[in-house]
């Protein structure tokens, strides 16, 4: 404990680095606050709670994860606005991860608005604050008066040279072929997220077990803090539906509830509305419509869950392990560079791929500094996809950002390296119709669109969403969940991968946690489901097209010596700008001497390529060039074979016969063929014209 008895600090050593949780120093008016440090990474997690929200059918939890550039000693690169404003997509994804780790552990029926704000205050580029944030937020909830059934903690598992590493540093993750994040309680997994380079299911299940074993010390740390600084939990009003009324309605409308459960989605909701209208008409003087609506859906939900648990029966009649009807096609849109349409049941997603030059890469600014992205996937979910009206937003919501990022992560391991395919790639998934698992349909659509565009992906990727219905004794895993099954079920477990292995995972649940054995079953069944989906996709397009769209830009790469970069750029960019202006091609120069040239017209590329080669050329022994006689001297002639390469043709090398006066053989301005016969240590070049046919 600190000298100031109101400040409590609990510490442990993690992989040789000190990790601490502190309360009592910062944000004293919050219901709970924890200042967490891990090495020189530090953040503040705060929890506040308000009164119960009336008329809501969901728990109003808000999680904000804020990364400050100052935490990493950075200033915004914007010339006009230095104040940090909107969170980055990466920060939004981390907020979602934390939300999904905490949300299942609040009591059922608890409807008070809760806000959790995590602010990264210091960042050492070694220890990841987003993983620390899960533990810090849990600790803040645990010591607060907010009802919470934790603790929970976040564990990252890497795999470096085939070996697991618990809590790897950020530099270590650069060589890891797997990033597995597990949020768990003492007994079960609450949240799971992974990105991997085609790893086997067994690697994931082993990683989950390792994470749960490693979590013990993090629970102990939180519990030590609670013993000293914990508050009594507040009383709250349970907002769950009235059990007596549910029992009455269940008996009174038993047959009508069963009749409302039909396979057709629109008919299902229509029958539900009819039943609700009948119940409202009878009970409108006693209860509000919103209250009765919640009860009606709760009773239908109970019946649907009973059907799965007791009869292995799903609403659409499928066996628990069956995928819905599949179909797909490509090349729907004539002018786009690649397109794929993927249908699974009522879910339909159209994905397009656009190719661009390297200058189209996106620069991302974060606490780490700036980095570029050359493959991006965006996901759009318009209201018409569910047959509804709604406000059209031009700025994506958190859900759209999250789904887009998941499908991006799924394909990233199979995107060709830049040296093999020097294009910037943007995939955009438009949800045409939604009935569950649109992010996985976007993954499948992306695979088809990329292959249609001629992108030489390493292997095709398919994705599937697995579900779960449980009474905490029996666990029934569902393959390829429809929208209603996602709504009434306990888990949404998305898995993507190739025939070789898994590329991405995202799991969230509504239980207090899912046993690792159930997750292992889900992974095994997902593998079978993915293979079935992949087989269907391959019937549409089995490999990347050998030719790209005629509307896609063509790109060629040229390697130049690093010491020639300055010559190619020229003073103030004059030389390279001249090439661009003359040819119309885009010319990008990297620090390693890689020059990319792009244009829709191959002739323009060749012209720009020739100019680049001429400007940056270096004489090679034995090479034959065509050049211009620049100056005649008594002892020979100087010939320019490029803007930066000149050499002397000595009079004795002008002909196989004796030459007295060089002017007898050449004149200034003549075009002649020459061969390099000597390059001295100073770089001076000597040519010969002997045995070379001259025009």
PLY file of the C-alpha trace (Angstrom):
ply
format ascii 1.0
element vertex 695
property float x
property float y
property float z
element edge 694
property int vertex1
property int vertex2
end_header
0.00 0.00 0.00
1.18 3.56 -0.78
2.13 6.02 1.98
-1.16 7.71 1.17
-3.47 5.00 2.53
-6.16 5.87 -0.03
-3.88 4.63 -2.81
-3.69 0.86 -3.24
-1.17 -0.84 -5.54
-0.93 -4.55 -6.33
1.91 -5.92 -8.45
3.26 -9.02 -10.13
6.09 -9.85 -12.50
5.09 -10.97 -15.98
7.81 -12.32 -18.30
10.36 -10.33 -16.34
8.36 -7.09 -16.55
6.46 -5.51 -13.68
2.67 -5.24 -14.05
0.67 -3.27 -11.50
-2.93 -2.30 -10.76
-3.46 0.86 -8.74
-6.57 2.60 -7.44
-7.17 5.70 -5.36
-4.90 8.15 -7.16
-6.81 9.00 -10.35
-10.48 9.58 -11.30
-11.83 9.48 -7.76
-15.43 10.34 -8.71
-15.86 7.33 -10.98
-17.65 4.29 -9.54
-14.40 2.45 -10.08
-11.02 3.38 -11.54
-7.78 1.49 -12.03
-4.45 2.86 -13.20
-2.61 -0.07 -14.78
1.06 -0.26 -15.71
2.98 -2.89 -17.63
6.59 -1.90 -18.12
6.33 1.67 -19.36
2.88 1.15 -20.88
0.18 2.72 -18.72
-3.56 3.24 -18.98
-6.54 4.35 -16.93
-9.75 2.28 -16.83
-12.83 3.97 -15.38
-16.34 2.69 -14.73
-19.46 4.79 -14.19
-23.10 3.77 -13.76
-26.40 5.59 -14.06
-30.02 4.70 -13.32
-31.86 1.88 -15.11
-32.78 2.68 -18.71
-36.51 2.34 -19.30
-37.98 0.45 -22.25
-34.76 -1.19 -23.42
-34.49 -4.83 -24.43
-30.70 -4.82 -24.21
-28.06 -3.95 -21.63
-26.83 -0.36 -22.30
-23.08 -0.90 -21.92
-20.64 1.45 -23.64
-16.92 0.74 -23.89
-14.53 3.36 -25.22
-10.86 2.60 -25.83
-8.86 5.76 -26.45
-5.28 5.73 -27.72
-3.56 9.08 -27.32
-0.69 9.88 -29.68
1.08 11.60 -26.81
1.26 8.22 -25.09
3.84 7.20 -27.67
5.49 10.61 -27.84
3.92 11.38 -31.21
2.29 14.49 -32.71
-0.37 14.21 -35.39
1.00 14.52 -38.93
-1.99 16.64 -39.96
-0.86 20.11 -41.00
-4.07 21.79 -39.94
-5.47 19.88 -36.94
-3.20 18.71 -34.16
-5.93 17.92 -31.62
-6.83 14.24 -31.61
-10.46 13.66 -32.47
-12.13 10.48 -33.70
-10.84 7.06 -32.63
-8.98 5.08 -35.26
-10.48 1.90 -36.68
-7.89 -0.03 -34.69
-9.01 1.63 -31.45
-12.64 0.82 -32.29
-11.74 -2.83 -32.85
-9.97 -2.94 -29.48
-13.00 -1.36 -27.80
-15.20 -4.08 -29.32
-12.83 -6.77 -28.06
-12.98 -5.37 -24.52
-16.78 -4.99 -24.72
-17.20 -8.62 -25.80
-14.93 -9.71 -22.93
-17.02 -7.94 -20.28
-20.64 -7.86 -21.46
-21.58 -11.51 -20.69
-20.53 -11.12 -17.05
-23.12 -8.54 -16.01
-26.17 -10.01 -14.22
-29.25 -10.90 -16.25
-31.94 -8.26 -15.91
-29.43 -5.55 -14.98
-30.33 -2.56 -17.17
-28.48 0.36 -15.61
-26.43 2.27 -18.14
-22.73 1.49 -17.65
-19.87 3.33 -19.32
-16.30 2.05 -19.35
-13.56 4.34 -20.65
-10.00 3.12 -21.12
-7.43 5.81 -21.89
-3.90 4.84 -22.91
-1.59 7.35 -21.20
1.86 5.89 -21.91
3.07 3.39 -24.50
6.48 1.72 -24.57
6.12 -0.14 -27.91
6.80 -3.40 -26.07
3.72 -4.18 -23.97
0.31 -4.06 -25.64
-2.16 -1.81 -23.80
-5.22 -3.47 -25.38
-4.50 -6.75 -23.56
-3.80 -4.92 -20.31
-7.07 -3.02 -20.82
-9.23 -6.14 -20.41
-7.71 -6.86 -17.00
-7.78 -3.19 -15.95
-11.44 -2.78 -16.94
-12.35 -5.98 -15.11
-10.48 -4.78 -12.01
-12.24 -1.40 -12.15
-15.60 -3.19 -12.27
-14.61 -5.58 -9.49
-13.70 -2.81 -7.02
-16.70 -0.66 -8.00
-20.28 -0.90 -6.75
-21.42 -1.93 -10.25
-22.87 -5.47 -10.26
-20.38 -7.66 -12.14
-19.73 -11.39 -12.07
-16.00 -11.33 -12.79
-13.11 -11.35 -12.71
-12.12 -11.76 -16.33
-8.72 -11.30 -17.92
-7.24 -11.09 -21.39
-4.36 -13.33 -22.47
-2.44 -13.12 -25.74
-0.76 -16.22 -27.12
1.77 -16.00 -29.94
3.55 -18.77 -31.82
7.16 -18.06 -32.68
9.16 -20.68 -34.58
6.46 -23.21 -33.76
6.59 -22.53 -30.00
3.82 -20.94 -27.94
4.61 -17.67 -26.19
2.33 -16.28 -23.48
2.16 -12.48 -23.41
4.63 -11.95 -26.26
5.95 -8.44 -26.71
4.90 -6.37 -29.71
8.30 -6.86 -31.45
8.02 -10.62 -30.83
4.60 -10.68 -32.49
6.19 -9.53 -35.75
7.65 -13.03 -36.18
4.62 -14.90 -34.84
2.42 -16.90 -37.22
-0.53 -16.71 -34.82
-2.13 -14.08 -32.61
-4.64 -15.63 -30.24
-6.45 -13.44 -27.71
-8.43 -15.28 -25.04
-10.61 -13.54 -22.47
-11.62 -15.98 -19.77
-12.95 -16.43 -16.28
-11.59 -19.07 -13.94
-13.81 -21.70 -15.52
-14.55 -20.82 -19.14
-13.78 -18.75 -22.21
-15.77 -15.53 -22.57
-14.26 -14.13 -25.77
-11.91 -15.45 -28.41
-10.19 -13.71 -31.29
-7.41 -14.90 -33.57
-5.49 -14.16 -36.71
-3.20 -16.87 -38.04
-1.19 -18.05 -41.00
-3.18 -21.21 -41.73
-2.70 -23.02 -38.41
-4.42 -26.27 -37.51
-7.37 -26.48 -35.13
-5.25 -28.29 -32.54
-2.91 -25.29 -32.33
-5.86 -23.06 -31.40
-7.30 -25.45 -28.81
-3.88 -25.90 -27.21
-3.47 -22.12 -27.14
-6.83 -21.74 -25.38
-5.80 -24.23 -22.69
-2.46 -22.46 -22.23
-4.21 -19.11 -21.89
-6.57 -20.37 -19.20
-3.67 -21.85 -17.24
-1.78 -18.55 -17.50
-4.76 -16.49 -16.35
-4.61 -17.62 -12.71
-2.07 -14.99 -11.64
-4.15 -12.22 -13.23
-7.24 -13.30 -11.26
-5.25 -13.36 -8.03
-3.98 -9.84 -8.70
-7.52 -8.50 -9.14
-8.79 -10.32 -6.08
-5.99 -8.86 -3.95
-7.03 -5.39 -5.09
-10.70 -6.08 -4.30
-9.87 -7.26 -0.75
-8.38 -3.86 0.07
-10.28 -1.43 -2.16
-13.53 -3.14 -3.14
-16.92 -1.50 -2.57
-20.19 -3.21 -1.72
-22.21 -3.94 -4.84
-25.22 -1.72 -5.48
-28.75 -3.06 -5.40
-30.50 -3.03 -8.76
-33.94 -3.62 -10.21
-34.17 -6.84 -12.18
-35.71 -5.84 -15.51
-36.29 -9.40 -16.75
-39.85 -10.17 -17.93
-42.45 -11.06 -15.31
-42.21 -14.84 -14.72
-45.86 -15.19 -13.65
-47.13 -13.38 -16.73
-44.88 -15.46 -18.96
-46.25 -18.63 -17.42
-49.83 -17.42 -17.94
-49.24 -16.44 -21.58
-47.29 -19.62 -22.28
-50.22 -21.76 -21.18
-52.94 -19.55 -22.69
-51.32 -19.23 -26.13
-49.34 -22.48 -26.21
-50.57 -23.64 -29.62
-50.22 -20.19 -31.18
-46.64 -19.86 -29.99
-45.80 -23.17 -31.66
-47.67 -22.14 -34.82
-45.60 -18.94 -34.99
-42.39 -20.93 -35.41
-42.05 -21.34 -39.18
-39.02 -21.59 -41.46
-39.75 -18.57 -43.65
-38.13 -15.53 -42.03
-40.74 -12.98 -43.10
-43.65 -15.28 -42.22
-42.03 -15.96 -38.84
-41.95 -12.27 -37.94
-45.44 -11.70 -39.38
-46.90 -14.47 -37.21
-45.04 -13.07 -34.21
-46.58 -9.63 -34.85
-50.05 -11.15 -35.20
-49.68 -12.98 -31.90
-48.37 -9.85 -30.21
-51.31 -7.79 -31.50
-53.75 -10.33 -30.05
-52.02 -10.32 -26.66
-51.74 -6.52 -26.58
-55.45 -6.19 -27.31
-56.24 -8.33 -24.28
-53.68 -6.92 -21.84
-53.16 -3.34 -23.05
-54.76 -1.87 -19.94
-52.32 -3.67 -17.67
-49.01 -3.72 -19.55
-47.24 -1.63 -22.19
-46.81 -2.93 -25.72
-43.01 -2.90 -25.42
-43.22 -4.97 -22.23
-45.53 -7.52 -23.86
-43.39 -7.61 -27.01
-40.36 -8.60 -24.97
-42.33 -11.37 -23.26
-43.68 -12.72 -26.56
-40.20 -12.95 -28.04
-38.82 -14.47 -24.83
-41.42 -17.24 -24.99
-40.75 -17.91 -28.67
-37.04 -17.94 -27.89
-37.60 -20.51 -25.14
-39.50 -22.78 -27.52
-36.82 -22.51 -30.22
-34.13 -23.35 -27.69
-36.15 -26.28 -26.34
-36.48 -27.67 -29.88
-32.69 -27.65 -30.28
-31.88 -29.04 -26.84
-34.55 -31.74 -26.68
-35.25 -32.60 -30.31
-32.07 -31.57 -32.21
-34.47 -29.56 -34.37
-33.82 -26.15 -35.93
-36.37 -23.58 -37.05
-35.69 -24.27 -40.74
-35.66 -28.05 -40.31
-31.94 -28.51 -40.88
-29.87 -31.01 -38.91
-27.59 -29.30 -36.40
-24.51 -29.77 -38.61
-25.96 -28.79 -41.99
-24.97 -25.73 -44.05
-27.70 -23.79 -45.82
-28.15 -23.82 -49.60
-25.14 -22.29 -51.37
-24.57 -20.58 -54.69
-22.09 -18.09 -56.10
-20.96 -16.36 -59.28
-18.26 -14.01 -60.49
-17.71 -11.25 -63.08
-21.08 -9.64 -62.46
-19.93 -6.08 -63.04
-18.23 -5.28 -66.36
-16.08 -2.32 -65.36
-14.88 -3.33 -61.91
-11.61 -5.24 -61.72
-13.13 -8.24 -59.95
-16.48 -9.20 -58.42
-17.99 -12.12 -56.55
-21.55 -12.81 -55.40
-21.98 -15.29 -52.57
-25.34 -16.67 -51.40
-25.95 -18.77 -48.30
-29.63 -19.20 -47.52
-31.16 -15.71 -47.46
-27.77 -14.12 -46.84
-26.30 -12.55 -49.96
-23.12 -10.50 -50.28
-21.63 -8.83 -53.35
-17.91 -8.14 -53.09
-15.88 -6.04 -55.52
-12.12 -5.75 -55.84
-10.30 -2.69 -57.14
-6.60 -2.68 -57.96
-4.37 0.37 -57.84
-0.75 1.43 -57.89
1.41 1.59 -54.78
0.73 5.28 -54.33
-2.86 4.30 -53.44
-1.72 2.60 -50.23
-3.32 3.92 -47.06
-1.21 5.57 -44.39
-2.32 4.75 -40.85
-1.26 6.89 -37.91
-1.07 5.43 -34.42
0.97 5.49 -31.21
3.55 3.37 -33.07
3.95 6.05 -35.74
2.91 5.73 -39.37
2.53 2.56 -41.40
0.96 1.72 -44.74
-1.68 -0.81 -45.76
-1.93 -2.26 -49.25
-4.86 -4.64 -48.68
-8.10 -3.28 -47.26
-11.59 -4.71 -46.92
-14.67 -2.60 -46.25
-18.12 -3.89 -45.27
-21.40 -2.06 -45.84
-24.70 -3.07 -44.26
-27.60 -1.00 -45.68
-31.05 -1.21 -44.11
-32.59 -2.76 -47.24
-30.54 -5.90 -46.57
-33.02 -6.75 -43.79
-36.06 -5.43 -45.64
-36.29 -2.37 -43.41
-36.06 1.37 -43.69
-33.44 3.25 -41.75
-31.24 6.27 -41.63
-28.56 6.00 -44.29
-25.17 6.68 -42.73
-22.15 7.52 -44.85
-19.86 6.89 -41.89
-19.58 3.20 -40.95
-20.69 2.11 -37.50
-18.65 -0.01 -35.14
-20.32 -3.19 -36.31
-19.48 -2.47 -39.95
-15.89 -1.64 -39.04
-15.63 -4.85 -37.03
-17.11 -7.10 -39.71
-14.94 -5.50 -42.39
-11.81 -6.00 -40.29
-12.65 -9.66 -39.61
-13.01 -10.46 -43.32
-9.81 -8.49 -43.98
-7.94 -10.50 -41.35
-9.31 -13.71 -42.87
-7.78 -13.02 -46.30
-4.58 -11.24 -45.27
-2.46 -14.41 -44.88
-3.14 -15.43 -48.50
-2.59 -12.03 -50.13
0.57 -12.24 -52.30
3.66 -10.34 -51.21
4.20 -6.93 -52.70
7.24 -8.03 -54.69
5.11 -10.71 -56.35
2.03 -8.55 -56.90
2.82 -4.82 -56.58
-0.77 -3.62 -56.30
-2.85 -1.85 -53.70
-6.02 -3.93 -53.27
-9.38 -2.77 -51.94
-12.25 -5.22 -51.45
-15.70 -3.85 -50.65
-18.52 -6.12 -49.49
-22.07 -4.88 -50.00
-24.61 -6.87 -48.01
-27.54 -7.39 -50.37
-29.57 -9.56 -48.00
-28.94 -10.50 -44.39
-30.01 -13.59 -42.53
-26.98 -14.23 -40.37
-23.26 -14.65 -40.93
-22.78 -11.75 -43.35
-19.14 -11.31 -42.30
-18.42 -14.90 -43.27
-20.28 -14.42 -46.55
-18.07 -11.36 -47.08
-15.02 -13.58 -46.59
-16.26 -16.02 -49.23
-17.25 -13.18 -51.56
-13.80 -11.62 -51.13
-12.10 -14.86 -52.14
-14.16 -15.08 -55.31
-13.71 -11.40 -56.18
-9.95 -11.52 -55.64
-9.58 -14.56 -57.88
-11.88 -12.94 -60.45
-9.58 -9.89 -60.43
-6.56 -12.08 -61.12
-4.99 -11.57 -57.69
-2.74 -14.64 -57.20
-3.90 -15.47 -53.66
-1.96 -18.33 -52.08
-5.09 -20.37 -51.37
-8.84 -19.64 -51.31
-10.46 -18.85 -47.95
-13.96 -19.73 -46.74
-15.74 -18.75 -43.54
-18.55 -20.10 -41.41
-20.40 -19.04 -38.24
-21.07 -21.66 -35.60
-23.72 -21.26 -32.91
-24.56 -22.74 -29.55
-27.64 -23.47 -27.46
-27.04 -24.50 -23.87
-28.82 -24.93 -20.55
-25.40 -25.06 -18.83
-25.65 -28.85 -18.72
-26.16 -29.73 -22.36
-24.31 -27.92 -25.15
-25.59 -28.17 -28.72
-23.31 -26.72 -31.41
-25.05 -25.44 -34.55
-23.39 -25.21 -37.97
-23.98 -22.10 -40.11
-26.42 -20.19 -37.93
-29.22 -18.15 -39.47
-30.13 -14.72 -38.13
-32.80 -15.89 -35.69
-30.44 -18.60 -34.36
-27.83 -15.93 -33.67
-30.48 -13.94 -31.81
-31.82 -16.75 -29.64
-28.56 -18.65 -29.25
-25.67 -18.38 -26.80
-22.64 -18.05 -29.07
-21.49 -16.60 -32.37
-18.29 -18.42 -33.32
-16.88 -17.30 -36.67
-14.04 -19.32 -38.20
-12.25 -18.70 -41.50
-9.53 -20.67 -43.19
-8.07 -22.46 -46.17
-7.85 -26.18 -46.77
-4.52 -25.99 -44.91
-5.64 -24.23 -41.75
-7.31 -21.38 -39.87
-6.71 -17.74 -40.77
-9.10 -15.92 -38.41
-11.48 -16.51 -35.50
-13.95 -14.34 -33.65
-16.09 -15.72 -30.84
-18.45 -13.95 -28.50
-21.11 -15.43 -26.28
-24.04 -14.60 -24.02
-23.22 -17.15 -21.33
-20.83 -16.55 -18.45
-18.35 -18.49 -20.52
-17.98 -21.46 -22.86
-16.00 -24.59 -21.88
-12.89 -25.13 -23.99
-14.15 -28.60 -24.92
-17.22 -27.02 -26.56
-14.99 -24.64 -28.50
-12.90 -27.59 -29.68
-16.09 -29.25 -30.93
-17.06 -26.01 -32.66
-13.69 -25.79 -34.40
-13.90 -29.38 -35.60
-17.40 -28.91 -37.01
-16.42 -25.56 -38.53
-13.62 -27.31 -40.43
-16.13 -29.71 -41.98
-18.50 -26.85 -42.80
-15.74 -24.76 -44.37
-14.72 -27.64 -46.59
-18.31 -28.00 -47.81
-18.55 -24.29 -48.57
-15.15 -24.29 -50.28
-16.22 -27.13 -52.55
-19.22 -25.08 -53.68
-17.10 -21.97 -54.28
-14.52 -23.88 -56.31
-17.23 -24.99 -58.71
-17.71 -21.32 -59.54
-14.02 -20.36 -59.79
-11.27 -22.73 -58.71
-8.19 -20.52 -59.06
-7.18 -16.92 -59.79
-7.71 -15.83 -63.38
-4.52 -15.72 -65.43
-5.38 -12.33 -66.88
-6.54 -9.23 -65.07
-9.35 -6.98 -66.24
-8.47 -4.74 -69.15
-9.62 -1.86 -66.98
-7.15 -2.64 -64.19
-3.90 -0.66 -64.13
-0.78 -2.45 -65.29
2.26 -2.26 -63.07
5.91 -3.07 -63.69
8.77 -3.00 -61.22
12.27 -1.73 -61.94
15.23 -2.08 -59.58
17.77 0.72 -59.55
20.94 1.17 -57.46
20.28 3.10 -54.26
22.89 5.68 -55.20
20.87 6.45 -58.35
17.68 7.37 -56.48
18.71 11.00 -56.22
19.42 11.20 -59.96
16.02 9.72 -60.79
14.19 12.10 -58.47
16.21 15.14 -59.50
16.33 18.52 -57.76
12.91 19.22 -56.30
11.59 16.07 -58.02
12.18 17.62 -61.43
13.39 14.46 -63.20
10.69 12.05 -62.02
8.00 14.67 -62.54
9.24 15.02 -66.10
8.80 11.29 -66.70
5.29 11.39 -65.26
4.36 14.44 -67.30
5.72 13.02 -70.55
4.30 9.48 -70.24
1.26 9.95 -67.98
2.39 6.93 -65.96
2.56 6.85 -62.18
6.14 6.43 -60.96
6.84 5.58 -57.31
10.33 5.26 -55.87
11.10 3.37 -52.65
14.12 3.88 -50.43
15.42 0.42 -51.35
15.62 1.36 -55.05
12.37 -0.29 -56.12
10.58 1.74 -58.77
6.97 0.90 -59.62
5.49 2.17 -62.87
1.76 1.94 -63.50
-0.67 2.90 -66.26
-3.58 1.31 -68.07
-1.59 1.51 -71.34
1.36 -0.89 -71.61
3.07 1.37 -74.14
3.14 4.22 -71.61
4.66 1.90 -69.03
7.37 0.81 -71.47
8.17 4.42 -72.32
8.47 5.37 -68.65
10.50 2.24 -67.97
12.93 3.11 -70.78
13.37 6.61 -69.40
14.00 5.30 -65.88
16.55 2.80 -67.15
18.33 5.44 -69.20
18.54 7.87 -66.29
19.73 5.30 -63.76
21.75 2.99 -65.95
25.24 1.90 -64.99
27.72 0.64 -67.54
28.32 -3.10 -67.48
31.39 -4.86 -68.79
30.74 -6.34 -72.23
27.37 -4.61 -72.61
26.52 -3.12 -76.01
24.77 0.25 -76.12
23.62 2.72 -78.71
24.73 6.25 -77.91
25.32 9.72 -79.26
28.71 11.18 -80.11
28.98 14.13 -77.73
32.47 15.45 -78.44
35.38 14.65 -80.76
38.96 14.95 -79.56
42.25 14.23 -81.40
42.61 10.99 -79.44
39.04 9.74 -79.87
35.37 10.53 -79.28
33.19 10.77 -76.16
29.89 8.93 -76.50
26.83 9.39 -74.27
24.85 6.16 -73.89
22.59 7.55 -71.19
21.99 10.67 -69.13
24.48 9.49 -66.53
26.80 7.23 -68.55
29.47 8.52 -70.94
32.70 6.99 -72.13
35.62 7.36 -74.46
36.07 5.51 -77.73
39.82 5.79 -78.23
40.86 6.34 -81.82
42.46 2.89 -81.79
39.05 1.35 -80.92
37.08 3.04 -83.71
37.88 0.53 -86.42
39.77 -2.66 -87.14
41.80 -0.55 -89.55
44.16 2.35 -88.76
42.38 5.62 -88.02
44.39 8.83 -88.07
41.61 11.35 -87.41
38.47 10.46 -85.40
36.51 12.93 -87.54
37.01 10.60 -90.49
34.84 8.02 -88.70
32.24 9.96 -86.67
30.72 13.41 -86.37
29.20 15.04 -83.28
25.55 14.01 -82.97
26.02 10.67 -84.77
24.30 7.62 -83.27
26.78 4.77 -82.86
26.90 1.34 -81.30
29.57 0.81 -78.65
30.71 -1.98 -76.36
32.11 -1.54 -72.84
35.67 -2.84 -72.64
36.90 -1.20 -69.45
35.58 0.44 -66.28
38.35 1.84 -64.10
38.14 2.16 -60.27
37.02 5.78 -60.63
34.08 4.69 -62.79
35.47 5.98 -66.08
34.21 3.92 -69.03
36.05 2.93 -72.19
34.17 1.79 -75.31
35.05 0.07 -78.55
33.32 0.27 -81.93
35.26 -2.65 -83.40
33.28 -5.55 -84.85
29.98 -3.72 -84.28
27.83 -3.02 -87.36
27.18 0.72 -87.66
24.30 2.17 -89.61
0 1
1 2
2 3
3 4
4 5
5 6
6 7
7 8
8 9
9 10
10 11
11 12
12 13
13 14
14 15
15 16
16 17
17 18
18 19
19 20
20 21
21 22
22 23
23 24
24 25
25 26
26 27
27 28
28 29
29 30
30 31
31 32
32 33
33 34
34 35
35 36
36 37
37 38
38 39
39 40
40 41
41 42
42 43
43 44
44 45
45 46
46 47
47 48
48 49
49 50
50 51
51 52
52 53
53 54
54 55
55 56
56 57
57 58
58 59
59 60
60 61
61 62
62 63
63 64
64 65
65 66
66 67
67 68
68 69
69 70
70 71
71 72
72 73
73 74
74 75
75 76
76 77
77 78
78 79
79 80
80 81
81 82
82 83
83 84
84 85
85 86
86 87
87 88
88 89
89 90
90 91
91 92
92 93
93 94
94 95
95 96
96 97
97 98
98 99
99 100
100 101
101 102
102 103
103 104
104 105
105 106
106 107
107 108
108 109
109 110
110 111
111 112
112 113
113 114
114 115
115 116
116 117
117 118
118 119
119 120
120 121
121 122
122 123
123 124
124 125
125 126
126 127
127 128
128 129
129 130
130 131
131 132
132 133
133 134
134 135
135 136
136 137
137 138
138 139
139 140
140 141
141 142
142 143
143 144
144 145
145 146
146 147
147 148
148 149
149 150
150 151
151 152
152 153
153 154
154 155
155 156
156 157
157 158
158 159
159 160
160 161
161 162
162 163
163 164
164 165
165 166
166 167
167 168
168 169
169 170
170 171
171 172
172 173
173 174
174 175
175 176
176 177
177 178
178 179
179 180
180 181
181 182
182 183
183 184
184 185
185 186
186 187
187 188
188 189
189 190
190 191
191 192
192 193
193 194
194 195
195 196
196 197
197 198
198 199
199 200
200 201
201 202
202 203
203 204
204 205
205 206
206 207
207 208
208 209
209 210
210 211
211 212
212 213
213 214
214 215
215 216
216 217
217 218
218 219
219 220
220 221
221 222
222 223
223 224
224 225
225 226
226 227
227 228
228 229
229 230
230 231
231 232
232 233
233 234
234 235
235 236
236 237
237 238
238 239
239 240
240 241
241 242
242 243
243 244
244 245
245 246
246 247
247 248
248 249
249 250
250 251
251 252
252 253
253 254
254 255
255 256
256 257
257 258
258 259
259 260
260 261
261 262
262 263
263 264
264 265
265 266
266 267
267 268
268 269
269 270
270 271
271 272
272 273
273 274
274 275
275 276
276 277
277 278
278 279
279 280
280 281
281 282
282 283
283 284
284 285
285 286
286 287
287 288
288 289
289 290
290 291
291 292
292 293
293 294
294 295
295 296
296 297
297 298
298 299
299 300
300 301
301 302
302 303
303 304
304 305
305 306
306 307
307 308
308 309
309 310
310 311
311 312
312 313
313 314
314 315
315 316
316 317
317 318
318 319
319 320
320 321
321 322
322 323
323 324
324 325
325 326
326 327
327 328
328 329
329 330
330 331
331 332
332 333
333 334
334 335
335 336
336 337
337 338
338 339
339 340
340 341
341 342
342 343
343 344
344 345
345 346
346 347
347 348
348 349
349 350
350 351
351 352
352 353
353 354
354 355
355 356
356 357
357 358
358 359
359 360
360 361
361 362
362 363
363 364
364 365
365 366
366 367
367 368
368 369
369 370
370 371
371 372
372 373
373 374
374 375
375 376
376 377
377 378
378 379
379 380
380 381
381 382
382 383
383 384
384 385
385 386
386 387
387 388
388 389
389 390
390 391
391 392
392 393
393 394
394 395
395 396
396 397
397 398
398 399
399 400
400 401
401 402
402 403
403 404
404 405
405 406
406 407
407 408
408 409
409 410
410 411
411 412
412 413
413 414
414 415
415 416
416 417
417 418
418 419
419 420
420 421
421 422
422 423
423 424
424 425
425 426
426 427
427 428
428 429
429 430
430 431
431 432
432 433
433 434
434 435
435 436
436 437
437 438
438 439
439 440
440 441
441 442
442 443
443 444
444 445
445 446
446 447
447 448
448 449
449 450
450 451
451 452
452 453
453 454
454 455
455 456
456 457
457 458
458 459
459 460
460 461
461 462
462 463
463 464
464 465
465 466
466 467
467 468
468 469
469 470
470 471
471 472
472 473
473 474
474 475
475 476
476 477
477 478
478 479
479 480
480 481
481 482
482 483
483 484
484 485
485 486
486 487
487 488
488 489
489 490
490 491
491 492
492 493
493 494
494 495
495 496
496 497
497 498
498 499
499 500
500 501
501 502
502 503
503 504
504 505
505 506
506 507
507 508
508 509
509 510
510 511
511 512
512 513
513 514
514 515
515 516
516 517
517 518
518 519
519 520
520 521
521 522
522 523
523 524
524 525
525 526
526 527
527 528
528 529
529 530
530 531
531 532
532 533
533 534
534 535
535 536
536 537
537 538
538 539
539 540
540 541
541 542
542 543
543 544
544 545
545 546
546 547
547 548
548 549
549 550
550 551
551 552
552 553
553 554
554 555
555 556
556 557
557 558
558 559
559 560
560 561
561 562
562 563
563 564
564 565
565 566
566 567
567 568
568 569
569 570
570 571
571 572
572 573
573 574
574 575
575 576
576 577
577 578
578 579
579 580
580 581
581 582
582 583
583 584
584 585
585 586
586 587
587 588
588 589
589 590
590 591
591 592
592 593
593 594
594 595
595 596
596 597
597 598
598 599
599 600
600 601
601 602
602 603
603 604
604 605
605 606
606 607
607 608
608 609
609 610
610 611
611 612
612 613
613 614
614 615
615 616
616 617
617 618
618 619
619 620
620 621
621 622
622 623
623 624
624 625
625 626
626 627
627 628
628 629
629 630
630 631
631 632
632 633
633 634
634 635
635 636
636 637
637 638
638 639
639 640
640 641
641 642
642 643
643 644
644 645
645 646
646 647
647 648
648 649
649 650
650 651
651 652
652 653
653 654
654 655
655 656
656 657
657 658
658 659
659 660
660 661
661 662
662 663
663 664
664 665
665 666
666 667
667 668
668 669
669 670
670 671
671 672
672 673
673 674
674 675
675 676
676 677
677 678
678 679
679 680
680 681
681 682
682 683
683 684
684 685
685 686
686 687
687 688
688 689
689 690
690 691
691 692
692 693
693 694
